[in-house]
Amino acid sequence: MGLKEGDLVITLPQVMKIRAIIDNLTVGQIGVVVMTSARFGEKTVYGVLVDGEIYYLFEDEIAKVEEQ
């Protein structure tokens, strides 16, 4: 996907499977990528700021908001 800091992203349905944040984060919320350097094994973990909270999400849990 190639996200970088400052990119706007939207949460995907996969976030509903994360038990630790199920009551805080829902599908379709928009956030900004604030960190791209974290790794979990071979996968990149993105720090995404949504409503004043940073959530650490995998690439398949977010999608870049396209510029129009």
N, C-alpha and C positions, 0 to 999 in steps of 0.2 A: 504494500500500500504506500509506503514511503511517507509517513507522516513526519512533520517537523514541528518544533515548538512554535506556538502561535496559530496553528491550524484549528479551525472550528470542526468539531465532530458531533455526531449524534449517536445516542446509545441504541443498540440493537436488541432484539428479543432475548439474546443469550444472557444479558445482565440479570434476567429474572431467575436464573439458575444459581446465582451467587448468594448463598444464604446469609453471609455476613452483612450484605448491604441491601437485601431484598426490600426492606421497609424505607430505605433512603433514596434509592435510585430506581427509576422506572424507564420503560422503553420510550424513546423519542425525546429524551432530554438533550439539550445542546450544551456543550462544554468546549473548553479550549485546552489544547495540549500544552502542558507546562514542563514536561520532562519526557525525554525519549531514551535516556541512557540505561535504564534498568533492564536486566535480562533475567529470565527464568529458564534455565537450560538453554535451548536454542531459540526460544521465543523472546521477542521484545515486549516489555511491559511499558505501557504509556501512563504517565501521570496526567490525569484529566481533571481540570478544575470545573466543577459543576455546582452552582449555587453556593460558592464560598468554601466548598469542601473538595479536597483532592482525593480522587479514586484511582487506584492502579488497575488498569484494564488491559486485557490482551487485544490484539488486532482484530480478532473475530467478534469482539463485543462492541466495537465502535465502527463507524463509517464516516469518512470525510464529507463535510457539507460542501456540495459543489458550488462553485461561483457561478453566478448567472449574469 
